[in-house]
Amino acid sequence: MSCTANKEENLAKAISKIREAAKLGAQIVCLQELFTSLYFCDTEDYEHFKLAESIPGASSDKLAAVAKELGVVIIASLFEKRAQGIYHNTTAVLDADGAYLGKYRKMHIPDDPAYYEKFYFTPGDLGYKTFKTKFATIGVLICWDQWYPEAARITSLMGAEILFYPTAIGWATSQDEATNSEQYNAWQTIQRSHAVANGVHVVSVNRVGLEQNGAMKFWGGSFVANPLGRLLYLASHNKEEVVVTEIDVERTNSVRVHWPFLRDRRIDSYQPIVKRFIDDD
């Protein structure tokens, strides 16, 4: 969905869309990254810290009531105030009975033009997480995490049947279309590769709309990929969409039996991966 500067308005809009998804038969609903606000990390502005809240807190409590009412799991990306001066980019997971199952704090924090997240967010310290919901065991990672195969691998090895990626990523409107296309294709390709490498479904949910006074167009393009990387659903780049896609989590076992990447991992040889770079020193 697109967002405005009004936090309560965005939350109400998200709840309305959750209800719409539930009517269509949704069991697990994933909202985009930081859905209660505009993507505020385009500038370093101390006023934006006022958007943060505790988790559990007011927003997650409202969503928990909706989850219980509708019998759906809700994945909600929020700006967390952990303590004075300590803030995280965090996703809360609410089960279909309204129970708060816990949170995942974004591990990889970018710092690029118009994405100054290191100014706002302390890197996650809870590690990678899975959540046993009523309908599936899910793993949650957040936006910049999606570029890292290590994060997808570890979360999959922890038993995730579906990887969800709440996201906020877009194009500078000053860019040419060839650059835009190349960037989006890279973003989609890396996540589809996580599905293939780990034999799991991947669900990536991105925002749409013009923000930053028209300088940034969030590219939407949300998708669902099966364990062989095939797209089961692909959203547009510019329209708000509420979509239900059926996922067969039993497909994971079949794919992993026929494409036994996990069986053939040489875990005895992977120690160098924990180095920043492998050089002569």
C-alpha contacts under 8 A as a table, 3 or more apart, distances in Angstrom:
res1	aa1	res2	aa2	distance
1	M	32	Q	7.75
1	M	207	R	5.31
1	M	208	V	5.66
1	M	209	G	7.67
1	M	239	K	7.68
1	M	240	E	4.73
1	M	241	E	6.85
2	S	207	R	5.98
2	S	208	V	5.03
2	S	209	G	5.04
2	S	240	E	6.81
3	C	10	N	6.04
3	C	35	F	7.01
3	C	36	T	7.36
3	C	37	S	6.13
3	C	38	L	5.53
3	C	209	G	7.47
4	T	7	K	7.48
4	T	9	E	7.59
4	T	10	N	6.65
4	T	37	S	6.29
4	T	38	L	5.69
5	A	37	S	5.80
5	A	38	L	5.72
6	N	9	E	5.28
6	N	10	N	6.35
6	N	36	T	7.90
6	N	37	S	6.76
7	K	10	N	5.23
7	K	11	L	6.32
7	K	36	T	5.06
7	K	37	S	5.41
7	K	51	L	7.94
8	E	11	L	5.10
8	E	12	A	6.12
8	E	36	T	7.24
9	E	12	A	5.18
9	E	13	K	6.12
9	E	36	T	7.97
10	N	13	K	5.01
10	N	14	A	6.14
10	N	35	F	6.84
10	N	36	T	4.99
10	N	37	S	6.61
11	L	14	A	5.09
11	L	15	I	6.22
11	L	35	F	7.45
11	L	36	T	5.42
11	L	59	S	7.62
12	A	15	I	5.11
12	A	16	S	6.19
13	K	16	S	5.06
13	K	17	K	6.31
14	A	17	K	5.07
14	A	18	I	6.14
14	A	31	L	7.63
14	A	35	F	7.73
15	I	18	I	4.92
15	I	19	R	6.27
15	I	63	L	7.36
15	I	66	V	7.48
16	S	19	R	5.19
16	S	20	E	6.37
17	K	20	E	4.84
17	K	21	A	6.14
17	K	242	V	6.75
18	I	21	A	5.03
18	I	22	A	6.15
18	I	29	V	6.84
19	R	22	A	5.07
19	R	23	K	6.29
19	R	70	L	7.42
20	E	23	K	5.22
20	E	24	L	6.52
20	E	242	V	7.29
21	A	24	L	5.06
21	A	25	G	6.54
21	A	26	A	5.40
21	A	29	V	7.45
21	A	242	V	6.13
21	A	243	V	6.76
21	A	244	V	6.71
22	A	25	G	5.03
22	A	26	A	4.69
22	A	27	Q	6.97
22	A	70	L	6.67
22	A	72	V	7.09
23	K	26	A	7.21
24	L	244	V	6.70
25	G	244	V	7.03
26	A	29	V	6.67
26	A	72	V	7.04
26	A	244	V	5.75
27	Q	71	G	7.39
27	Q	72	V	4.85
27	Q	73	V	6.16
27	Q	96	A	7.98
27	Q	135	F	7.03
28	I	72	V	5.68
28	I	73	V	4.55
28	I	74	I	6.03
28	I	75	I	7.68
28	I	135	F	7.53
29	V	72	V	7.01
29	V	73	V	6.01
29	V	74	I	4.93
29	V	75	I	6.18
30	C	74	I	6.01
30	C	75	I	4.68
30	C	76	A	6.69
30	C	164	F	7.43
30	C	166	P	7.02
30	C	205	V	7.01
31	L	35	F	6.82
31	L	74	I	7.67
31	L	75	I	6.06
31	L	76	A	5.61
31	L	77	S	6.76
31	L	166	P	6.35
31	L	205	V	6.75
32	Q	35	F	5.57
32	Q	76	A	7.58
32	Q	77	S	6.62
32	Q	166	P	4.50
32	Q	167	T	5.35
32	Q	168	A	6.84
32	Q	205	V	5.30
32	Q	206	N	5.37
32	Q	207	R	5.93
33	E	76	A	7.83
33	E	77	S	5.05
33	E	78	L	7.23
33	E	142	I	7.17
33	E	143	C	7.28
33	E	166	P	4.64
33	E	167	T	4.56
33	E	168	A	5.47
33	E	205	V	7.89
33	E	206	N	7.15
33	E	207	R	7.56
34	L	37	S	6.23
34	L	38	L	7.71
34	L	39	Y	6.97
34	L	77	S	5.19
34	L	78	L	5.08
34	L	79	F	6.45
34	L	89	N	7.88
34	L	168	A	7.64
35	F	38	L	7.44
35	F	77	S	6.65
35	F	78	L	7.14
36	T	78	L	7.24
37	S	40	F	7.37
37	S	51	L	7.91
38	L	211	E	7.24
39	Y	42	D	6.93
39	Y	168	A	7.29
39	Y	211	E	7.65
40	F	43	T	6.67
40	F	48	H	6.85
41	C	44	E	6.70
41	C	114	A	6.56
41	C	115	Y	5.30
41	C	116	Y	5.16
41	C	117	E	5.66
41	C	120	Y	7.55
42	D	113	P	7.34
42	D	114	A	3.84
42	D	115	Y	5.16
42	D	116	Y	6.03
42	D	212	Q	7.18
43	T	114	A	6.49
43	T	115	Y	7.73
43	T	116	Y	6.56
44	E	116	Y	6.74
44	E	119	F	6.47
44	E	120	Y	7.97
45	D	48	H	5.82
45	D	49	F	7.95
46	Y	49	F	5.75
47	E	50	K	5.87
48	H	51	L	5.63
48	H	52	A	7.83
49	F	52	A	5.63
49	F	120	Y	7.49
51	L	79	F	7.02
52	A	78	L	7.75
52	A	79	F	4.81
52	A	80	E	5.23
52	A	81	K	5.21
52	A	87	Y	7.56
53	E	57	G	6.60
53	E	58	A	7.63
53	E	78	L	7.95
53	E	79	F	6.37
53	E	80	E	5.08
53	E	81	K	4.93
53	E	82	R	7.93
54	S	57	G	4.91
54	S	58	A	7.70
54	S	80	E	5.46
54	S	81	K	5.14
54	S	82	R	6.22
55	I	60	S	6.73
55	I	80	E	6.22
55	I	81	K	7.70
55	I	82	R	7.84
55	I	92	A	7.28
55	I	103	K	7.93
56	P	59	S	7.92
56	P	60	S	5.72
56	P	61	D	6.73
56	P	92	A	7.83
56	P	100	Y	7.71
57	G	60	S	5.48
57	G	61	D	5.83
58	A	61	D	5.21
58	A	62	K	6.35
59	S	62	K	5.24
59	S	63	L	6.30
60	S	63	L	5.02
60	S	64	A	5.94
60	S	76	A	7.52
60	S	92	A	7.12
60	S	94	L	8.00
61	D	64	A	4.99
61	D	65	A	6.41
62	K	65	A	5.33
62	K	66	V	6.54
63	L	66	V	4.97
63	L	67	A	6.05
63	L	74	I	7.39
63	L	94	L	7.68
63	L	98	G	7.98
64	A	67	A	4.96
64	A	68	K	6.20
64	A	74	I	7.85
64	A	94	L	5.89
64	A	95	D	7.76
64	A	98	G	4.43
64	A	99	A	6.71
64	A	100	Y	7.10
65	A	68	K	5.19
65	A	69	E	6.12
65	A	98	G	5.83
66	V	69	E	5.02
66	V	70	L	6.05
66	V	98	G	7.40
67	A	70	L	5.37
67	A	71	G	5.52
67	A	72	V	5.00
67	A	73	V	6.00
67	A	74	I	6.36
67	A	94	L	6.86
67	A	95	D	6.84
67	A	96	A	5.38
67	A	97	D	6.49
67	A	98	G	5.13
68	K	71	G	5.12
68	K	72	V	6.95
68	K	95	D	7.73
68	K	96	A	5.55
68	K	97	D	4.38
68	K	98	G	4.22
68	K	99	A	7.90
69	E	97	D	7.84
69	E	98	G	7.90
70	L	96	A	7.57
71	G	96	A	4.49
71	G	97	D	6.09
71	G	98	G	7.92
72	V	95	D	6.85
72	V	96	A	4.31
72	V	97	D	7.62
73	V	93	V	7.36
73	V	94	L	5.60
73	V	95	D	4.59
73	V	96	A	4.56
73	V	98	G	7.96
73	V	133	T	7.08
73	V	134	K	7.62
74	I	93	V	5.96
74	I	94	L	5.16
74	I	95	D	6.70
74	I	96	A	7.64
75	I	91	T	6.69
75	I	92	A	6.04
75	I	93	V	4.83
75	I	94	L	6.55
76	A	91	T	5.30
76	A	92	A	5.21
76	A	93	V	6.40
77	S	89	N	7.46
77	S	90	T	5.75
77	S	91	T	4.06
77	S	92	A	6.36
77	S	166	P	6.80
78	L	89	N	6.41
78	L	90	T	5.42
78	L	91	T	5.81
78	L	92	A	7.41
79	F	87	Y	7.32
79	F	88	H	6.21
79	F	89	N	5.19
79	F	90	T	6.12
80	E	87	Y	5.53
80	E	88	H	5.04
80	E	89	N	6.13
80	E	90	T	5.99
81	K	84	Q	7.35
81	K	86	I	6.33
81	K	87	Y	4.66
81	K	88	H	6.64
82	R	86	I	5.57
82	R	87	Y	5.56
82	R	88	H	7.13
83	A	86	I	5.14
83	A	87	Y	7.11
86	I	121	F	7.61
86	I	122	T	6.55
87	Y	120	Y	6.57
87	Y	121	F	5.25
87	Y	122	T	5.79
88	H	105	R	6.31
88	H	106	K	7.18
88	H	120	Y	7.48
88	H	121	F	4.65
88	H	122	T	5.35
88	H	123	P	6.91
88	H	124	G	6.89
89	N	105	R	5.84
89	N	106	K	5.51
89	N	121	F	5.99
89	N	122	T	7.87
89	N	124	G	7.95
90	T	103	K	6.60
90	T	104	Y	5.63
90	T	105	R	4.35
90	T	106	K	5.96
91	T	103	K	5.46
91	T	104	Y	5.27
91	T	105	R	6.47
91	T	106	K	7.97
91	T	140	V	7.68
91	T	142	I	7.88
92	A	100	Y	7.51
92	A	101	L	7.62
92	A	102	G	5.94
92	A	103	K	4.43
92	A	104	Y	6.66
93	V	100	Y	6.23
93	V	101	L	5.56
93	V	102	G	5.82
93	V	103	K	6.16
93	V	131	F	7.56
94	L	97	D	7.99
94	L	98	G	5.78
94	L	99	A	5.59
94	L	100	Y	4.69
94	L	101	L	5.73
94	L	102	G	7.68
95	D	98	G	5.26
95	D	99	A	5.16
95	D	100	Y	6.41
95	D	101	L	6.51
95	D	133	T	5.63
95	D	134	K	6.62
96	A	99	A	7.24
96	A	133	T	7.42
96	A	134	K	6.36
101	L	131	F	6.78
101	L	133	T	7.98
102	G	131	F	7.72
104	Y	124	G	7.66
104	Y	126	L	6.86
104	Y	127	G	7.86
104	Y	128	Y	7.18
104	Y	129	K	6.32
104	Y	140	V	6.83
104	Y	141	L	7.39
105	R	123	P	7.36
105	R	124	G	4.48
105	R	125	D	7.01
105	R	126	L	6.59
105	R	127	G	7.88
106	K	109	I	7.04
106	K	123	P	6.35
106	K	124	G	5.09
106	K	141	L	6.74
106	K	142	I	5.69
106	K	145	D	7.16
107	M	123	P	5.13
107	M	124	G	4.48
107	M	125	D	7.31
107	M	127	G	7.48
107	M	145	D	6.74
108	H	123	P	6.52
108	H	124	G	7.74
108	H	144	W	5.97
108	H	145	D	5.41
109	I	117	E	6.11
109	I	118	K	6.02
109	I	121	F	7.21
109	I	122	T	7.93
109	I	123	P	6.25
109	I	144	W	6.64
110	P	115	Y	6.74
110	P	116	Y	6.87
110	P	117	E	5.72
110	P	118	K	6.41
110	P	144	W	6.59
111	D	115	Y	5.67
111	D	116	Y	4.69
111	D	117	E	5.65
111	D	118	K	5.79
112	D	115	Y	4.94
112	D	116	Y	5.84
113	P	116	Y	6.66
116	Y	119	F	5.90
116	Y	120	Y	7.58
117	E	120	Y	5.33
117	E	121	F	5.86
118	K	121	F	5.40
118	K	122	T	7.01
124	G	127	G	6.84
126	L	129	K	7.71
128	Y	141	L	7.92
128	Y	151	A	7.23
128	Y	154	I	7.11
128	Y	155	T	5.94
129	K	139	G	6.14
129	K	140	V	6.87
129	K	155	T	6.41
129	K	158	M	7.63
130	T	137	T	6.58
130	T	138	I	5.48
130	T	139	G	4.45
130	T	140	V	6.86
130	T	155	T	6.70
130	T	158	M	6.70
130	T	159	G	7.06
130	T	160	A	5.92
131	F	137	T	5.47
131	F	138	I	5.30
131	F	139	G	6.41
131	F	160	A	7.84
132	K	136	A	6.28
132	K	137	T	4.31
132	K	138	I	6.53
133	T	136	A	5.39
133	T	137	T	5.74
133	T	138	I	7.22
136	A	161	E	6.61
136	A	162	I	7.64
136	A	249	V	7.70
137	T	159	G	6.93
137	T	160	A	5.29
137	T	161	E	5.50
137	T	162	I	7.08
138	I	159	G	7.93
138	I	160	A	4.76
138	I	161	E	5.61
138	I	162	I	5.05
138	I	163	L	6.11
138	I	164	F	7.34
139	G	155	T	5.99
139	G	156	S	7.32
139	G	160	A	4.99
139	G	161	E	7.36
139	G	162	I	6.16
139	G	163	L	4.80
139	G	164	F	6.18
140	V	163	L	5.87
140	V	164	F	4.92
140	V	165	Y	6.15
140	V	166	P	7.97
141	L	145	D	5.94
141	L	146	Q	6.98
141	L	151	A	7.73
141	L	152	A	7.93
141	L	163	L	7.30
141	L	164	F	6.26
141	L	165	Y	5.16
141	L	166	P	7.18
142	I	145	D	5.39
142	I	146	Q	6.76
142	I	164	F	7.97
142	I	165	Y	5.11
142	I	166	P	5.30
142	I	167	T	6.17
143	C	146	Q	5.53
143	C	165	Y	6.04
143	C	166	P	6.00
143	C	167	T	4.39
143	C	168	A	6.50
143	C	169	I	7.60
144	W	147	W	6.03
144	W	148	Y	7.94
145	D	148	Y	5.68
145	D	151	A	6.73
146	Q	149	P	7.58
146	Q	151	A	7.74
146	Q	152	A	7.56
146	Q	165	Y	6.93
146	Q	190	I	7.51
146	Q	191	Q	6.36
147	W	187	W	7.60
147	W	190	I	6.39
147	W	191	Q	7.32
148	Y	151	A	5.62
148	Y	152	A	6.92
149	P	152	A	5.18
149	P	153	R	5.98
149	P	194	H	6.44
150	E	153	R	5.07
150	E	154	I	6.08
151	A	154	I	5.37
151	A	155	T	6.15
152	A	155	T	5.28
152	A	156	S	6.04
152	A	163	L	7.53
152	A	194	H	6.23
152	A	198	N	7.73
153	R	156	S	5.12
153	R	157	L	6.07
153	R	194	H	7.57
153	R	197	A	7.94
153	R	198	N	6.45
154	I	157	L	5.01
154	I	158	M	6.28
155	T	158	M	5.09
155	T	159	G	6.93
155	T	160	A	6.09
155	T	163	L	7.93
156	S	159	G	5.34
156	S	160	A	4.80
156	S	161	E	7.17
156	S	163	L	7.72
156	S	198	N	6.43
156	S	200	V	7.55
157	L	160	A	7.16
160	A	163	L	6.60
160	A	200	V	7.79
161	E	200	V	5.80
161	E	201	H	6.92
161	E	249	V	6.15
161	E	252	T	7.37
162	I	200	V	5.73
162	I	201	H	4.87
162	I	202	V	5.80
162	I	203	V	7.34
162	I	249	V	7.55
163	L	200	V	7.16
163	L	201	H	6.31
163	L	202	V	4.80
163	L	203	V	6.16
164	F	202	V	6.04
164	F	203	V	4.81
164	F	204	S	5.91
164	F	205	V	7.83
165	Y	202	V	7.78
165	Y	203	V	6.18
165	Y	204	S	4.63
165	Y	205	V	6.19
166	P	204	S	6.15
166	P	205	V	5.08
166	P	206	N	6.41
167	T	204	S	6.95
167	T	205	V	5.67
167	T	206	N	4.57
167	T	207	R	6.90
168	A	206	N	5.35
168	A	207	R	5.64
168	A	218	F	6.98
169	I	206	N	6.81
169	I	207	R	7.40
169	I	218	F	5.62
169	I	219	W	6.63
169	I	220	G	7.96
170	G	216	M	6.29
170	G	217	K	5.30
170	G	218	F	3.70
170	G	219	W	4.81
170	G	220	G	7.76
171	W	175	Q	7.13
171	W	180	N	6.34
171	W	216	M	5.65
171	W	217	K	5.23
171	W	218	F	6.16
171	W	219	W	6.57
172	A	175	Q	5.63
172	A	215	A	5.73
172	A	216	M	4.66
172	A	217	K	6.34
173	T	214	G	7.26
173	T	215	A	5.34
173	T	216	M	5.56
173	T	217	K	6.15
174	S	215	A	7.23
175	Q	179	T	6.57
175	Q	180	N	6.70
176	D	179	T	5.56
176	D	180	N	6.40
177	E	180	N	4.89
177	E	181	S	6.04
178	A	181	S	5.21
178	A	182	E	6.19
179	T	182	E	5.12
179	T	183	Q	6.15
180	N	183	Q	5.28
180	N	184	Y	6.25
181	S	184	Y	5.25
181	S	185	N	6.07
182	E	185	N	5.20
182	E	186	A	6.20
183	Q	186	A	5.20
183	Q	187	W	6.30
184	Y	187	W	5.05
184	Y	188	Q	6.24
184	Y	219	W	7.85
185	N	188	Q	5.18
185	N	189	T	5.88
186	A	189	T	5.07
186	A	190	I	6.14
187	W	190	I	5.66
187	W	191	Q	6.68
188	Q	191	Q	5.45
188	Q	192	R	6.21
189	T	192	R	5.13
189	T	193	S	6.10
190	I	193	S	5.09
190	I	194	H	6.55
191	Q	194	H	5.05
191	Q	195	A	6.68
191	Q	202	V	7.13
192	R	195	A	5.09
192	R	196	V	6.50
192	R	202	V	7.05
192	R	225	A	6.22
192	R	229	G	4.82
192	R	230	R	7.66
193	S	196	V	5.01
193	S	197	A	5.97
193	S	229	G	6.49
194	H	197	A	5.18
194	H	198	N	6.00
194	H	200	V	7.91
194	H	202	V	7.58
195	A	198	N	5.49
195	A	199	G	5.49
195	A	200	V	4.98
195	A	201	H	5.61
195	A	202	V	5.72
195	A	225	A	6.86
195	A	226	N	6.60
195	A	227	P	4.91
195	A	228	L	6.42
195	A	229	G	5.58
196	V	199	G	5.21
196	V	200	V	7.07
196	V	227	P	5.28
196	V	228	L	4.78
196	V	229	G	5.40
197	A	261	F	6.85
198	N	227	P	7.38
198	N	256	R	7.99
198	N	261	F	7.45
198	N	262	L	7.31
199	G	227	P	4.41
199	G	228	L	6.75
199	G	252	T	5.40
199	G	253	N	7.93
199	G	255	V	6.05
199	G	256	R	5.82
200	V	226	N	6.64
200	V	227	P	4.48
200	V	249	V	7.79
200	V	252	T	5.64
201	H	224	V	7.17
201	H	225	A	5.59
201	H	226	N	4.54
201	H	227	P	5.04
201	H	229	G	7.95
201	H	247	I	7.59
201	H	249	V	7.65
201	H	252	T	7.93
202	V	224	V	5.75
202	V	225	A	5.20
202	V	226	N	6.66
202	V	227	P	7.72
203	V	222	S	7.74
203	V	223	F	5.98
203	V	224	V	4.55
203	V	225	A	6.57
204	S	222	S	5.43
204	S	223	F	5.51
204	S	224	V	6.54
205	V	220	G	7.62
205	V	221	G	7.96
205	V	222	S	4.76
205	V	223	F	6.85
206	N	218	F	7.73
206	N	219	W	7.38
206	N	220	G	4.97
206	N	221	G	6.82
206	N	222	S	5.44
207	R	218	F	5.98
207	R	219	W	7.07
207	R	220	G	5.23
208	V	217	K	7.11
208	V	218	F	4.70
208	V	219	W	5.72
208	V	220	G	4.80
208	V	237	H	6.86
208	V	238	N	5.69
208	V	239	K	6.74
208	V	240	E	6.78
209	G	217	K	5.78
209	G	218	F	5.51
209	G	219	W	7.66
209	G	238	N	6.45
209	G	239	K	7.95
210	L	213	N	7.41
210	L	214	G	5.21
210	L	215	A	7.28
210	L	216	M	5.70
210	L	217	K	4.53
210	L	218	F	6.40
211	E	214	G	5.22
211	E	215	A	6.52
211	E	216	M	5.32
211	E	217	K	6.42
211	E	218	F	7.65
212	Q	215	A	5.29
212	Q	216	M	5.78
213	N	216	M	7.65
214	G	217	K	7.04
218	F	237	H	7.80
218	F	238	N	7.96
219	W	237	H	4.85
219	W	238	N	6.67
220	G	235	A	6.84
220	G	236	S	6.29
220	G	237	H	4.47
220	G	238	N	6.26
220	G	239	K	7.70
221	G	234	L	6.23
221	G	235	A	4.74
221	G	236	S	5.22
221	G	237	H	5.01
222	S	234	L	5.94
222	S	235	A	5.07
222	S	236	S	7.53
223	F	231	L	6.90
223	F	232	L	7.41
223	F	233	Y	5.25
223	F	234	L	4.45
223	F	235	A	6.10
224	V	231	L	5.80
224	V	232	L	5.39
224	V	233	Y	5.17
224	V	234	L	6.81
224	V	245	T	7.60
225	A	228	L	7.65
225	A	229	G	5.16
225	A	230	R	5.27
225	A	231	L	4.44
225	A	232	L	5.57
225	A	233	Y	7.27
226	N	229	G	5.15
226	N	230	R	5.39
226	N	231	L	6.53
226	N	232	L	6.67
226	N	247	I	7.91
227	P	230	R	7.45
227	P	251	R	7.32
227	P	252	T	6.41
227	P	255	V	6.82
228	L	255	V	7.48
231	L	234	L	6.70
232	L	245	T	7.28
233	Y	245	T	7.00
235	A	241	E	7.32
236	S	239	K	6.01
248	D	251	R	5.70
249	V	252	T	5.89
250	E	253	N	5.86
250	E	254	S	7.17
251	R	254	S	5.27
251	R	255	V	6.17
252	T	255	V	5.23
252	T	256	R	6.00
253	N	256	R	5.17
253	N	257	V	6.10
254	S	257	V	5.25
254	S	258	H	6.39
255	V	258	H	5.27
255	V	259	W	5.70
255	V	260	P	7.70
256	R	259	W	5.00
256	R	260	P	4.88
256	R	261	F	6.96
256	R	262	L	7.36
257	V	260	P	5.37
260	P	263	R	5.18
260	P	264	D	6.39
261	F	264	D	5.30
261	F	265	R	6.31
262	L	265	R	5.40
266	R	269	S	5.62
266	R	270	Y	7.05
267	I	270	Y	5.52
268	D	271	Q	7.32
269	S	272	P	7.74
270	Y	273	I	5.79
271	Q	274	V	6.18
272	P	275	K	5.62
272	P	278	I	7.30
273	I	276	R	7.80
275	K	278	I	6.54
